[in-house]
């Protein structure tokens, strides 16, 4: 599966006194929906495009890119399992 971006943010990123919260959330959705930037550049781009100059509200953004886990490696050979088991038993 494709990696998934997760952004956590404070309200200062999307709220404006003169408009509905839905407008700010839509602006955020548009800013991230077409981006395939690395996560650090995506966060920077979002802040630069949505932060309002002169705003006294705080802005914090945390970005996480969730990728599918690596496939499991081959199990160890049988003799390695037996040796590991005997070491655990001896402890």
Secondary structure, 3 states (H helix, E strand, C coil): CCCEEEEEECHHHCCCCCCCHHHHHHHHHHHHHCCCCCHHHHHHHHHHHHCCCCCCCCCCEEEEEECCCCCCCCCCCHHHHHHHHHHHHHC
